Amino acid sequence: MPEPVGIIGLGRIGLAVAKTCLNDGRKTFGYDLSPVAREGFAAAGGITLESPEEVARRADVILVLVLNDDQVTEVITGKRGILKGTGSVSTIVCMSTINRDTLQSVASRCRAKNVAFVDCPFTGGPARIPSRSLTLIAAAPAEVLGRVRDILQAIGTIVHAGIEPGQGQAIKHCNQLLVGVTHAATMEVIILARKLGLDPALVTSVVTSGIAGSDYFRLLAESVLKKTPSPGGLGQMCKDMGIVKSTLKETGMNAMVASAASGYFADALKLGMSDREGADLIEVVEQLSEQNENQD
């Protein structure tokens, strides 16, 4: 029988990962603060527990799929965190996108308890999980990665990014720079098409078919135009672009395109849109466009 797995964070990504594990016949334990998320997990056949600590007592491999730095720190090192329930054979796989200094601090706390740690952010979005085609950016010693390889390969392809915690995050931050710029540019393409009196569906279809097209552009444009679920939440993208901005500052790099794109996401946060779909960034771009027209 496959080794049991624990999953902390049962949102749109965590639940999809859990369903894949369950479909493979893997006993899956989970925890999330949200009662709705816990109910969805239980309905899929997962075993819901009362804290990350309890999950760690039932599974030696725990995947962390929460949103941000504070949540990662809390679920791993908090009063009822994973480290309260782990043994020396346990392995924590942090799949959240967070700041490198936070990741390295948490990894150090794990090392102090002889708990193995894998820095493993991913790219691909929830739509790729059923087809097991996420790209998993894993940084850990080869022997540690070997312990969790079967579990990770059930949801995607592993890219070994190095052995030190933070190397996976560094690559993901580069990835999110392009994702954020593409996200903002997709909104601008749709608005420009409308202002030119064109059919935005036709315009985005042409762009998708050409050299500038990408899966993310296609999915996001469809989400805007067809009102379908987005590849990710707007709050997640706002958080990720905040991380990109911090990374740029840390390196001293003057990235004008990324800095301009991050402004849209900062405005979305100011407008209280963190619980909205990623496609709803169109509202921010439209408002700014109208303001510029009025000023002219």
C-alpha positions in Angstrom: 0.0 0.0 0.0 1.3 3.5 -0.8 2.8 5.5 2.1 0.3 7.9 3.8 0.6 11.6 3.2 -0.5 14.7 5.1 -1.6 17.9 3.4 -1.8 21.2 5.2 -3.9 23.7 3.2 -6.9 22.4 1.4 -7.7 25.3 -1.0 -7.9 25.0 -4.8 -4.4 23.5 -5.1 -4.3 21.5 -1.9 -7.7 19.8 -2.5 -6.7 18.9 -6.1 -3.4 17.4 -4.8 -5.4 15.5 -2.1 -7.8 14.1 -4.7 -4.9 12.8 -6.8 -3.3 11.1 -3.7 -6.7 9.6 -2.8 -7.2 8.3 -6.4 -3.9 6.6 -6.1 -5.1 4.7 -3.1 -3.0 6.7 -0.7 -4.4 7.3 2.8 -4.5 11.1 3.0 -4.7 13.2 6.2 -5.5 16.9 6.0 -6.0 20.1 7.9 -7.2 23.6 6.9 -8.6 26.5 9.0 -11.6 26.7 6.7 -14.6 24.5 7.6 -15.7 24.6 4.0 -12.2 23.4 2.8 -12.3 20.6 5.4 -15.7 19.5 4.3 -14.7 19.3 0.7 -11.6 17.2 1.6 -13.7 14.9 3.7 -16.3 14.5 0.9 -13.4 13.4 -1.4 -12.4 10.7 1.1 -9.7 12.4 3.1 -9.3 12.1 6.8 -9.6 15.5 8.5 -7.7 16.2 11.6 -7.7 19.0 14.2 -4.3 20.6 13.7 -1.1 20.3 11.7 0.4 18.6 14.7 -2.2 15.8 14.5 -1.5 15.4 10.8 2.2 15.0 11.5 1.5 12.3 14.0 -0.3 10.2 11.3 1.9 10.8 8.3 5.7 11.0 7.9 5.5 13.1 4.7 3.6 16.3 5.0 2.9 18.7 2.0 2.4 22.3 3.0 0.2 24.2 0.6 -0.9 27.3 2.5 -0.9 30.9 1.1 1.8 33.0 2.6 4.9 33.4 4.8 2.9 33.8 8.1 0.8 30.7 7.4 3.8 28.6 6.5 5.6 29.7 9.7 2.5 29.0 11.8 1.6 25.6 10.5 5.2 24.3 10.8 6.6 26.0 13.9 3.4 27.2 15.7 2.0 25.9 19.0 0.1 23.1 17.2 2.4 23.0 14.2 3.9 20.2 12.3 7.1 20.2 14.3 5.1 19.4 17.5 4.1 16.0 16.0 7.0 14.9 13.8 9.6 12.3 14.4 13.1 12.1 13.1 12.0 10.2 10.0 9.5 12.9 9.0 9.9 15.0 5.8 8.2 18.4 5.3 7.7 19.5 1.7 7.0 23.2 1.5 5.1 23.9 -1.7 4.0 27.4 -0.9 5.5 30.4 -2.7 7.1 32.6 0.0 10.1 34.8 0.7 13.4 33.1 0.7 14.4 34.3 4.2 11.2 32.9 5.7 11.8 29.6 3.9 15.3 29.4 5.1 14.3 30.2 8.7 11.7 27.5 8.8 14.1 25.0 7.2 16.6 25.8 9.9 14.0 25.1 12.6 13.2 21.7 11.0 16.9 20.9 10.8 17.3 21.5 14.5 14.6 18.8 15.1 16.2 16.4 12.6 13.2 16.8 10.3 14.0 16.7 6.6 12.9 19.6 4.5 12.2 20.1 0.8 11.8 23.5 -0.7 9.4 22.7 -3.5 7.3 25.5 -5.0 5.6 24.6 -8.3 4.2 26.2 -11.4 1.3 25.0 -13.6 -1.9 25.8 -11.6 -4.7 23.5 -10.4 -5.8 22.6 -14.0 -2.6 20.6 -14.4 -2.9 18.5 -11.3 -5.3 15.8 -12.7 -3.0 15.3 -15.6 0.0 15.1 -13.2 1.8 17.9 -15.2 2.8 20.4 -12.6 6.4 21.5 -12.7 7.8 20.9 -9.2 10.9 23.0 -8.4 12.6 21.0 -5.7 15.6 22.0 -3.6 16.9 19.3 -1.2 19.7 16.7 -1.0 19.1 13.8 -3.4 18.5 11.3 -0.5 15.8 13.5 1.0 14.2 14.1 -2.4 14.2 10.3 -2.9 12.0 9.8 0.1 9.2 11.9 -1.4 9.7 11.3 -5.1 6.8 8.9 -5.5 4.4 11.3 -3.9 5.6 14.3 -5.9 5.7 12.5 -9.2 2.0 11.7 -8.8 1.2 15.4 -9.4 4.0 16.5 -11.7 7.6 16.5 -13.0 10.4 17.2 -10.6 13.1 19.7 -11.5 16.0 19.4 -9.0 16.9 23.0 -8.3 19.7 22.4 -5.9 20.3 21.1 -2.4 19.9 24.3 -0.3 16.6 25.7 1.0 15.7 28.8 -0.9 17.0 27.7 -4.3 13.6 26.4 -5.3 12.0 29.7 -4.2 14.5 31.7 -6.1 13.5 30.0 -9.4 9.8 30.4 -8.6 10.3 34.1 -8.0 11.8 34.5 -11.5 8.8 32.5 -12.8 6.3 34.7 -11.0 7.8 37.9 -12.4 6.8 36.6 -15.9 3.4 35.3 -14.6 2.6 38.7 -13.1 3.6 40.7 -16.1 1.6 38.3 -18.4 -1.4 38.6 -16.1 -1.3 42.4 -16.2 -0.7 42.5 -20.0 -3.6 40.1 -20.6 -5.9 42.6 -19.0 -4.5 45.4 -21.1 -4.8 43.4 -24.4 -8.5 42.8 -23.7 -9.2 46.4 -22.8 -7.3 47.7 -25.9 -9.3 45.3 -28.1 -12.5 46.8 -26.7 -11.4 50.4 -27.2 -10.5 49.6 -30.8 -14.0 48.2 -31.3 -12.7 44.7 -31.8 -14.1 41.4 -30.6 -11.8 40.6 -27.6 -12.4 36.8 -28.1 -11.1 37.0 -31.6 -8.1 39.1 -30.6 -7.2 36.8 -27.7 -7.6 33.7 -30.0 -5.2 35.3 -32.5 -2.7 36.1 -29.8 -2.9 32.6 -28.3 -2.3 31.0 -31.7 0.8 33.1 -32.3 4.3 33.5 -30.9 3.2 35.6 -28.0 0.6 33.0 -26.9 0.9 30.9 -23.7 -1.2 28.6 -21.6 -1.5 31.3 -18.9 -2.6 34.0 -21.4 -5.2 31.6 -22.9 -6.6 30.4 -19.5 -6.7 33.9 -18.1 -8.3 35.5 -21.2 -11.0 32.8 -21.2 -11.6 33.4 -17.5 -12.2 37.1 -18.2 -14.3 36.7 -21.3 -16.3 33.6 -20.4 -16.5 34.2 -16.6 -15.0 30.8 -15.9 -12.8 30.1 -12.8 -9.3 31.7 -13.0 -6.0 29.7 -13.0 -5.5 31.2 -9.5 -6.9 33.7 -7.0 -6.2 37.4 -7.1 -5.0 37.5 -3.5 -2.4 34.8 -4.4 -1.1 36.8 -7.3 -1.0 40.0 -5.2 1.1 38.1 -2.7 3.4 36.7 -5.3 4.0 40.0 -7.0 4.8 41.5 -3.6 7.5 38.8 -3.2 8.8 39.6 -6.7 9.1 43.2 -5.7 10.9 42.3 -2.5 13.3 40.1 -4.5 14.0 42.8 -7.0 14.8 45.2 -4.2 17.1 42.6 -2.5 19.1 42.2 -5.7 19.1 45.9 -6.6 17.6 45.2 -10.0 15.6 47.9 -11.7 12.9 45.9 -13.5 10.6 48.6 -15.0 8.1 46.2 -16.6 7.6 44.1 -13.4 7.4 47.2 -11.3 4.7 48.7 -13.5 2.7 45.4 -13.4 3.0 45.2 -9.6 1.2 48.5 -9.4 -2.0 46.9 -10.6 -1.8 44.2 -8.0 -1.1 46.7 -5.2 -4.2 48.7 -6.2 -6.2 45.5 -6.1 -5.2 45.0 -2.5 -6.1 48.6 -1.7 -9.5 47.9 -3.1 -10.0 44.9 -0.9 -10.0 42.4 -3.8 -7.8 39.7 -2.2 -10.7 37.2 -2.1 -11.6 37.7 -5.8 -10.7 35.6 -8.9 -7.5 36.4 -10.8 -9.5 37.6 -13.8 -11.0 40.3 -11.7 -7.8 42.4 -12.1 -9.6 43.6 -15.2 -11.6 45.9 -13.0 -8.5 47.6 -11.7 -7.0 48.1 -15.2 -10.3 49.4 -16.5 -10.6 51.9 -13.6 -7.1 53.2 -14.2 -7.8 53.4 -18.0 -10.9 55.5 -17.4 -9.1 57.8 -15.0 -6.5 58.5 -17.6 -9.2 59.2 -20.2 -10.9 61.6 -17.9 -7.7 63.5 -17.2 -7.1 63.8 -20.9 
